Amino acid sequence: MNNKHDESLVQRLGLLKSLPIHQGCVNTICWNETGEYILSGSDDQHLVITNGHNYKVKTNYCTSHHANIFSAKFLPCTNDNQIVSCSGDGIILHTDLNRPQETYDNQFNCHAGTTTYEVITIPNDPNSFLSCGEDGTVRWFDLRSKSSCYKQRCKDDILVSCQRAVTALAISPTSSHQLAVGCADSTVRIYDRRFLSTQPEEHLLAQPFCTFVAPQFEDDRHYRITSLSYSNDGQDMLVSYSSDYLYLFTIQENRYTELKKPTKKRNPRGTELRL
């Protein structure tokens, strides 16, 4: 019987359905908490919610983003009505589908002028979310404090400040205080949020309690991290690198496995969701 972690099992997966619901490249997808709906964001600046079982579109929302949407998440405990998203021009948007007109311009321009790569939510917290960007910062926003921010060169809400672009984030499913930060220097850094602060200048003191990188990236070659994902038990982390393979790290032991597959002709990014 094949183990679910077996590479051969993954390679036998087949296409179930293509959903032509966007007019541009699809850059982000995620399921809601019940596994019924899929949230997707695209170069067309639309957020679309699709039923993952009957494939019907529930919501097709034209946002106030002016660039490609790179990341979008449902805020927990909001009945899938509230969404945070970010785009290539640095703008973060908080959307309440129950109040679309009132929240249409709920923008955070804190990463303005640079790309914002990802937004992530905190389990069971409908009010907070984190973001990361080309400016090397990780920011922690609380919607109870403010619903938008238009400051130029904003120094508020910075949790971590790195010397290189921060391109991916993840929170441990078993220890929500663990924050994994993926950077453009190929390195994953894990912080304890209990020891971090958004007070002025304190983000400069943030130190990771764990770092790891694939050995072949320890020289002058750097590959941007495009995605981080914890295992359900929080012990392993799957890391995706731009222009390279997937790597599975055992966090505590600092071991890794390189996940390769047979070389195939690469398809350009499409406008469809594929299940």
C-alpha angles and dihedrals in degrees: 000000000000120000115233088237092056112119092217090059091055091048091056093057112118135206112270103179142347117217113201095198104130135063095213142032113312107231103171138031133169138166124238119244094270095047092239102108136042122213115206135180129196149181085266088072091238128130112212129190113200131183104244093209107043093023094228119147111242098181134010107184125184105213132203090249113126097196140040114309107236102177138014133175138180111242108239121252094017098106088249091292099112123065136179119203139169136203145202094268092062097256122139118201131199111202127188108194089200089059105027097156094048093048098037091104098034091129132160110205095181093121089042116157092024136071118271104211105186147004122200133185131222118242113263092358114116094178107052137061139163133225138189134198154170090279089072097247135124111205131197116207127193115198090202088067099043139349097206142010128204100170117139113239089359115204096184127110095016110153101171130015119198132184092235138044116290107220107169141026137191137174121213112252091216100038110031091188089070111093119188116204122194118201140193090251090071092252129126115210122191120205134188106234091204088072097045128092138191091212114125114286094354091104087069089066096053112125126186118234091209135026131177140174134174108266095238089059094057093090126066095298113102126187121189115242109235102181143011126197130177121215115245092260093048092236100106134042129204112213125193119202126199111250092003143072134288116264128202112208126195097216103205095043095038091228125141141195122208110225110208133168133193113287113260135174106277119237120217117248110276140206094242134090110229121205 
